[in-house]
Amino acid sequence: MRILLGAALIAMQFGFWLPAQAMTSEQLVGACKNSQQKLAQDAKREDAIRKLLDTGTCAGFIGGAVSGINVVGSLMKQQGVTKRDLICLPTDISPPQLVNMFVKHIDSHPEEKQLPAQLGIYRYFVSNFPCKE
């Protein structure tokens, strides 16, 4: 029963929306990079709006995915499927630094660029910021 619950939670976190045009890690990193570029003084209003939307997409997607992963991890821990939470972010690293670290990771791992963004986020944050038991 516990294993079934854990598998169902993971499928809900990563699987149900994948067939419906999922964002890849490369697309997410593109939005992150676009959000970090400075706008020229004479930039058009549409460019400014696009940059703001990319900023929200980047930070919101990564933050939402990490939060979702941690919710699933907490539920799995409560059910005894795992013995620890999945991701423990350090308090001395700011959210923009975490975004930049993820962007650099995807840039240096081209084999991960076509993964669904949620899976890329999961792999990066679980392996780099695991919780101690």
Backbone as ProteinMPNN parsed JSONL, in Angstrom:
{"seq_chain_A": "MRILLGAALIAMQFGFWLPAQAMTSEQLVGACKNSQQKLAQDAKREDAIRKLLDTGTCAGFIGGAVSGINVVGSLMKQQGVTKRDLICLPTDISPPQLVNMFVKHIDSHPEEKQLPAQLGIYRYFVSNFPCKE", "coords_chain_A": {"N_chain_A": [[0.821, -1.19, 0.0], [1.901, 1.29, 0.837], [3.989, 1.605, -1.0], [2.534, 1.73, -3.361], [1.09, 4.091, -2.909], [3.218, 5.922, -2.818], [4.213, 5.648, -5.451], [1.992, 6.548, -6.884], [1.856, 9.213, -6.028], [4.27, 10.204, -7.027], [3.804, 9.844, -9.765], [1.7, 11.628, -10.107], [3.033, 13.999, -9.579], [4.96, 14.139, -11.617], [3.997, 12.987, -13.98], [1.309, 13.217, -15.143], [0.853, 15.511, -16.763], [2.727, 15.385, -18.737], [2.336, 14.319, -21.449], [0.992, 16.422, -22.642], [2.283, 18.698, -24.213], [4.696, 19.4, -22.63], [6.926, 21.582, -20.903], [10.317, 21.751, -21.684], [13.518, 21.247, -20.071], [15.385, 22.791, -21.377], [13.78, 24.798, -22.59], [12.806, 26.054, -20.295], [15.206, 26.999, -19.173], [15.866, 28.782, -21.19], [13.892, 30.755, -20.82], [14.676, 31.594, -18.282], [17.226, 32.659, -18.821], [16.533, 34.715, -20.61], [15.121, 36.342, -18.894], [17.114, 37.408, -17.385], [18.531, 39.119, -18.937], [19.461, 42.454, -19.665], [17.24, 45.132, -20.32], [17.227, 47.288, -23.093], [17.398, 50.87, -23.084], [15.597, 51.933, -24.874], [13.78, 49.944, -25.238], [10.967, 48.145, -26.408], [7.588, 48.189, -25.227], [6.404, 45.663, -25.344], [8.631, 44.005, -25.238], [9.51, 44.464, -22.643], [7.341, 43.468, -21.191], [7.417, 40.771, -22.001], [9.876, 40.039, -20.898], [9.329, 40.319, -18.156], [7.353, 38.36, -17.908], [8.867, 36.083, -18.538], [10.624, 36.114, -16.372], [8.842, 35.593, -14.265], [7.931, 33.071, -15.12], [10.286, 31.548, -15.014], [11.304, 31.748, -12.257], [8.946, 31.133, -10.863], [8.2, 28.616, -11.895], [10.391, 26.953, -11.214], [10.438, 27.309, -8.402], [7.83, 26.428, -7.774], [7.945, 23.764, -8.649], [9.959, 22.69, -6.978], [8.707, 23.049, -4.504], [6.456, 21.395, -4.886], [7.714, 18.908, -5.206], [8.762, 18.635, -2.662], [6.392, 18.49, -1.173], [5.348, 16.045, -2.06], [7.475, 14.431, -1.206], [7.278, 14.792, 1.588], [4.787, 13.632, 2.088], [5.353, 11.024, 1.323], [7.269, 10.418, 3.225], [5.721, 10.558, 5.579], [4.126, 8.339, 5.148], [5.923, 6.36, 5.396], [7.413, 5.549, 3.231], [9.764, 6.783, 2.444], [12.684, 7.822, 4.309], [13.434, 10.371, 4.755], [13.052, 13.896, 3.992], [12.953, 15.176, 0.611], [14.289, 17.423, -0.652], [16.387, 19.849, 0.7], [16.841, 23.063, 0.965], [19.578, 25.297, 1.268], [19.904, 27.979, 3.625], [21.6, 30.052, 3.146], [21.83, 30.594, 0.487], [20.505, 32.464, -2.078], [17.259, 32.709, -3.749], [17.591, 33.71, -6.51], [20.276, 32.901, -6.902], [20.03, 30.116, -6.738], [18.474, 29.647, -9.021], [20.316, 30.478, -10.997], [22.291, 28.535, -10.589], [20.929, 26.208, -11.355], [20.445, 26.813, -14.069], [23.112, 26.916, -15.065], [23.796, 24.257, -14.625], [22.064, 22.84, -16.393], [22.947, 23.927, -18.813], [25.511, 22.835, -18.883], [25.015, 20.172, -19.118], [24.045, 18.809, -21.694], [22.576, 16.535, -22.349], [20.395, 16.573, -20.728], [18.736, 18.556, -21.559], [16.395, 18.139, -23.077], [14.708, 16.902, -21.368], [11.612, 16.755, -19.526], [10.872, 19.772, -17.834], [10.213, 19.603, -15.112], [11.338, 17.167, -14.348], [14.044, 17.649, -14.825], [14.492, 19.652, -12.91], [13.883, 18.203, -10.592], [15.916, 16.177, -10.641], [18.253, 17.769, -10.471], [17.982, 19.304, -8.042], [17.446, 17.359, -6.049], [19.76, 15.828, -6.137], [21.739, 17.721, -5.543], [20.945, 19.104, -3.263], [20.203, 17.341, -1.069], [18.281, 16.129, 1.699], [19.364, 15.412, 4.998], [19.195, 12.352, 6.802]], "CA_chain_A": [[0.0, 0.0, 0.0], [2.774, 2.461, 0.908], [4.701, 1.734, -2.271], [1.539, 2.167, -4.329], [0.833, 5.508, -2.639], [4.394, 6.656, -3.264], [4.24, 5.646, -6.92], [0.904, 7.408, -7.352], [2.238, 10.606, -5.781], [5.307, 10.566, -7.996], [3.151, 9.951, -11.078], [0.947, 12.887, -10.13], [3.974, 15.111, -9.617], [5.761, 14.213, -12.832], [3.546, 12.284, -15.147], [0.025, 13.434, -15.778], [0.82, 16.56, -17.765], [3.824, 15.244, -19.687], [1.964, 14.189, -22.849], [0.37, 17.65, -23.138], [3.229, 19.757, -24.522], [5.447, 19.766, -21.438], [8.078, 22.455, -21.083], [11.57, 21.044, -21.48], [14.509, 21.976, -19.276], [15.992, 23.792, -22.263], [12.846, 25.911, -22.716], [12.797, 26.759, -19.016], [16.475, 27.725, -19.069], [15.759, 29.917, -22.114], [13.112, 31.792, -20.131], [15.514, 32.108, -17.2], [18.271, 33.504, -19.404], [15.899, 35.915, -21.149], [14.725, 37.199, -17.781], [18.312, 37.997, -16.79], [19.125, 40.086, -19.855], [19.049, 43.833, -19.414], [16.485, 45.763, -21.391], [17.776, 48.548, -23.587], [16.599, 52.036, -22.688], [14.537, 52.161, -25.849], [13.059, 48.689, -25.45], [9.528, 48.265, -26.604], [6.751, 47.745, -24.117], [6.211, 44.224, -25.473], [9.857, 43.353, -24.763], [9.506, 44.554, -21.177], [6.327, 42.532, -20.704], [7.942, 39.42, -22.227], [10.934, 39.807, -19.912], [8.675, 40.108, -16.865], [6.708, 37.05, -17.953], [9.925, 35.069, -18.46], [11.098, 36.116, -14.987], [7.841, 34.868, -13.491], [7.945, 31.672, -15.542], [11.516, 30.927, -14.515], [11.319, 31.623, -10.794], [7.727, 30.469, -10.417], [8.217, 27.202, -12.276], [11.373, 26.255, -10.392], [9.956, 27.325, -7.025], [6.659, 25.561, -7.675], [8.359, 22.359, -8.785], [10.658, 22.3, -5.749], [7.678, 22.927, -3.457], [5.675, 20.194, -5.177], [8.55, 17.748, -4.904], [8.834, 18.518, -1.208], [5.093, 18.017, -0.68], [5.321, 14.604, -2.334], [8.444, 13.815, -0.303], [6.73, 14.792, 2.948], [3.73, 12.618, 2.133], [6.008, 9.709, 1.282], [7.91, 10.232, 4.535], [4.647, 10.267, 6.532], [3.638, 6.986, 4.887], [7.008, 5.419, 5.63], [8.031, 5.131, 1.972], [11.131, 7.294, 2.534], [13.065, 8.155, 5.682], [13.829, 11.78, 4.835], [12.499, 14.776, 2.97], [13.733, 15.039, -0.62], [15.133, 18.586, -0.944], [16.576, 20.812, 1.789], [17.581, 24.201, 0.417], [20.345, 26.028, 2.279], [19.387, 29.325, 3.879], [22.587, 31.062, 2.749], [21.813, 30.752, -0.977], [19.276, 33.173, -2.441], [16.538, 32.127, -4.893], [18.258, 33.952, -7.806], [21.479, 32.066, -7.002], [19.578, 28.758, -7.038], [18.084, 29.654, -10.437], [21.552, 30.512, -11.788], [22.958, 27.235, -10.463], [20.181, 25.269, -12.185], [20.71, 27.181, -15.467], [24.471, 26.465, -15.382], [23.778, 22.79, -14.664], [21.44, 22.397, -17.647], [23.859, 24.313, -19.897], [26.68, 21.953, -18.914], [24.545, 18.795, -19.301], [23.137, 18.853, -22.847], [21.713, 15.357, -22.394], [19.211, 16.834, -19.911], [17.982, 19.697, -22.084], [15.09, 17.756, -23.605], [13.874, 16.323, -20.308], [10.586, 17.658, -18.99], [11.497, 20.691, -16.875], [10.011, 19.108, -13.749], [12.308, 16.104, -14.104], [15.351, 18.3, -14.724], [14.532, 20.306, -11.599], [13.947, 17.12, -9.593], [17.249, 15.564, -10.65], [19.274, 18.713, -10.011], [17.845, 19.707, -6.647], [17.56, 16.195, -5.162], [21.166, 15.396, -6.058], [22.601, 18.767, -5.014], [20.455, 19.598, -1.97], [19.445, 16.29, -0.387], [18.116, 16.253, 3.144], [20.019, 14.37, 5.799], [18.197, 11.525, 7.505]], "C_chain_A": [[0.866, 1.255, 0.0], [3.51, 2.689, -0.403], [3.752, 2.232, -3.352], [1.227, 3.65, -4.154], [1.998, 6.357, -3.122], [4.473, 6.747, -4.774], [3.165, 6.555, -7.484], [1.254, 8.875, -7.163], [3.305, 11.067, -6.758], [4.7, 10.721, -9.384], [2.362, 11.244, -11.181], [1.892, 14.063, -10.265], [4.63, 15.253, -10.987], [5.081, 13.719, -14.097], [2.295, 12.741, -15.836], [0.038, 14.501, -16.865], [1.908, 16.407, -18.818], [3.369, 15.094, -21.131], [1.433, 15.492, -23.451], [1.403, 18.763, -23.244], [3.963, 20.256, -23.284], [6.602, 20.683, -21.805], [9.331, 21.617, -20.822], [12.481, 21.882, -20.591], [15.15, 23.077, -20.111], [15.08, 25.008, -22.43], [12.799, 26.733, -21.429], [14.067, 27.583, -18.853], [16.474, 28.923, -20.026], [14.983, 31.066, -21.494], [13.936, 32.415, -19.012], [16.577, 33.057, -17.74], [17.683, 34.803, -19.952], [15.537, 36.878, -20.021], [15.919, 37.922, -17.165], [18.983, 39.032, -17.696], [18.594, 41.479, -19.541], [18.281, 44.361, -20.62], [17.184, 47.047, -21.804], [16.848, 49.683, -23.179], [15.415, 52.245, -23.623], [13.73, 50.89, -26.149], [11.562, 48.941, -25.574], [8.789, 47.729, -25.388], [6.562, 46.231, -24.148], [7.437, 43.456, -24.976], [9.907, 43.351, -23.238], [8.502, 43.57, -20.584], [6.814, 41.1, -20.855], [9.008, 39.08, -21.197], [10.337, 39.551, -18.531], [7.988, 38.743, -16.814], [7.735, 35.929, -17.868], [10.494, 34.976, -17.041], [10.137, 35.323, -14.104], [7.803, 33.393, -13.828], [9.134, 30.946, -14.924], [11.445, 30.692, -13.009], [10.107, 30.858, -10.29], [7.727, 28.982, -10.72], [9.176, 26.422, -11.388], [10.897, 26.186, -8.938], [8.762, 26.412, -6.824], [7.015, 24.09, -7.765], [9.056, 21.876, -7.521], [9.651, 22.129, -4.609], [6.841, 21.672, -3.652], [6.436, 18.923, -4.866], [8.62, 17.543, -3.391], [7.507, 18.084, -0.59], [4.995, 16.507, -0.875], [6.282, 13.873, -1.394], [7.938, 13.742, 1.131], [5.636, 13.744, 3.102], [4.328, 11.209, 2.13], [6.68, 9.404, 2.616], [6.86, 9.879, 5.588], [4.127, 8.842, 6.373], [4.721, 5.927, 5.071], [7.693, 4.926, 4.372], [9.485, 5.596, 1.92], [11.413, 7.654, 3.987], [13.446, 9.617, 5.842], [13.066, 12.584, 3.799], [13.43, 14.731, 1.76], [14.719, 16.18, -0.856], [15.179, 19.49, 0.279], [17.455, 21.944, 1.264], [18.335, 24.92, 1.525], [19.802, 27.457, 2.426], [20.353, 30.411, 3.418], [22.702, 31.238, 1.236], [20.468, 31.358, -1.352], [18.563, 32.473, -3.597], [17.174, 32.453, -6.249], [19.534, 33.132, -7.984], [21.107, 30.628, -7.346], [19.169, 28.634, -8.504], [19.337, 29.622, -11.302], [22.298, 29.192, -11.738], [22.264, 26.196, -11.342], [20.451, 25.542, -13.667], [22.097, 26.689, -15.888], [24.528, 24.943, -15.493], [23.2, 22.294, -15.991], [22.333, 22.751, -18.834], [25.035, 23.352, -20.013], [26.305, 20.473, -19.05], [23.546, 18.747, -20.457], [22.196, 17.66, -22.943], [20.431, 15.559, -21.586], [18.311, 17.929, -20.482], [16.587, 19.34, -22.584], [14.217, 17.028, -22.584], [12.731, 17.276, -19.981], [11.22, 18.505, -17.884], [11.364, 20.186, -15.445], [11.049, 18.041, -13.398], [13.72, 16.672, -13.993], [15.534, 18.972, -13.374], [14.683, 19.254, -10.505], [15.365, 16.556, -9.509], [18.3, 16.505, -10.06], [19.17, 18.959, -8.509], [17.954, 18.523, -5.683], [19.019, 15.761, -5.044], [22.079, 16.451, -5.431], [22.195, 19.291, -3.633], [19.63, 18.535, -1.242], [19.342, 16.587, 1.105], [18.872, 15.128, 3.828], [18.931, 13.607, 6.546], [17.99, 11.97, 8.926]], "O_chain_A": [[0.597, 2.189, -0.756], [3.641, 3.823, -0.863], [4.131, 3.068, -4.171], [1.112, 4.382, -5.137], [1.797, 7.39, -3.76], [4.768, 7.81, -5.319], [3.403, 7.262, -8.464], [0.981, 9.695, -8.039], [3.253, 12.19, -7.26], [5.057, 11.651, -10.108], [2.358, 11.887, -12.23], [1.598, 15.021, -10.98], [4.832, 16.369, -11.465], [5.555, 14.011, -15.195], [2.23, 12.653, -17.062], [-0.727, 14.386, -17.823], [1.997, 17.24, -19.72], [3.984, 15.71, -22.001], [1.432, 15.637, -24.674], [1.39, 19.688, -22.431], [3.852, 21.431, -22.935], [7.181, 20.571, -22.885], [9.391, 20.865, -19.849], [12.245, 23.073, -20.385], [15.424, 24.167, -19.608], [15.564, 26.14, -22.413], [12.756, 27.963, -21.472], [14.007, 28.741, -18.44], [17.029, 29.971, -19.696], [15.374, 32.225, -21.627], [13.898, 33.63, -18.814], [16.802, 34.131, -17.181], [18.269, 35.871, -19.777], [15.637, 38.094, -20.184], [15.749, 38.941, -16.496], [19.898, 39.736, -17.269], [17.425, 41.651, -19.196], [18.618, 44.082, -21.771], [17.673, 47.799, -20.961], [15.655, 49.474, -22.959], [14.35, 52.688, -23.194], [13.083, 50.786, -27.191], [10.993, 49.825, -24.933], [9.314, 46.917, -24.627], [6.56, 45.585, -23.101], [7.307, 42.391, -24.372], [10.297, 42.36, -22.621], [8.789, 42.915, -19.582], [6.647, 40.292, -19.94], [9.043, 37.963, -20.679], [10.793, 38.66, -17.815], [8.039, 38.055, -15.795], [7.498, 34.926, -17.194], [10.807, 33.885, -16.567], [10.557, 34.49, -13.301], [7.661, 32.552, -12.94], [8.988, 29.854, -14.376], [11.519, 29.551, -12.551], [10.226, 30.026, -9.39], [7.3, 28.177, -9.892], [8.827, 25.362, -10.869], [10.949, 25.125, -8.316], [8.681, 25.7, -5.822], [6.454, 23.263, -7.046], [8.779, 20.776, -7.042], [9.737, 21.173, -3.839], [6.548, 20.963, -2.689], [5.873, 17.97, -4.327], [8.547, 16.415, -2.905], [7.502, 17.38, 0.419], [4.605, 15.78, 0.039], [5.944, 12.822, -0.851], [8.146, 12.739, 1.813], [5.564, 13.054, 4.119], [3.862, 10.321, 2.845], [6.662, 8.263, 3.08], [7.088, 8.989, 6.407], [3.731, 8.211, 7.352], [4.46, 4.733, 4.919], [8.479, 3.981, 4.431], [10.345, 4.879, 1.408], [10.493, 7.777, 4.796], [13.75, 10.059, 6.95], [12.505, 12.033, 2.852], [14.574, 14.293, 1.876], [15.868, 15.932, -1.222], [14.14, 19.855, 0.83], [18.669, 21.79, 1.138], [17.79, 25.129, 2.609], [19.308, 28.052, 1.467], [19.965, 31.574, 3.309], [23.581, 31.957, 0.761], [19.417, 30.83, -0.988], [19.19, 31.725, -4.345], [17.293, 31.554, -7.081], [19.843, 32.711, -9.099], [21.784, 29.987, -8.15], [19.479, 27.637, -9.156], [19.419, 28.829, -12.24], [22.878, 28.771, -12.739], [22.928, 25.394, -11.999], [20.662, 24.606, -14.438], [22.24, 26.103, -16.961], [25.226, 24.404, -16.353], [23.785, 21.425, -16.637], [22.464, 21.956, -19.764], [25.507, 23.081, -21.117], [27.187, 19.615, -19.093], [22.34, 18.656, -20.232], [21.131, 17.761, -23.551], [19.478, 14.796, -21.742], [17.238, 18.194, -19.94], [15.682, 20.173, -22.517], [13.113, 16.59, -22.907], [12.875, 18.488, -20.146], [12.015, 18.0, -17.091], [12.293, 20.323, -14.649], [11.573, 18.017, -12.284], [14.504, 16.224, -13.157], [16.599, 18.877, -12.764], [15.509, 19.397, -9.604], [15.942, 16.472, -8.424], [19.133, 16.091, -9.253], [20.159, 18.836, -7.787], [18.51, 18.677, -4.595], [19.464, 15.369, -3.965], [23.1, 16.099, -4.842], [23.021, 19.859, -2.919], [18.494, 18.792, -0.844], [20.221, 17.222, 1.688], [18.997, 14.028, 3.29], [17.88, 14.158, 6.875], [17.186, 11.379, 9.647]]}, "name": "protein", "num_of_chains": 1, "seq": "MRILLGAALIAMQFGFWLPAQAMTSEQLVGACKNSQQKLAQDAKREDAIRKLLDTGTCAGFIGGAVSGINVVGSLMKQQGVTKRDLICLPTDISPPQLVNMFVKHIDSHPEEKQLPAQLGIYRYFVSNFPCKE"}
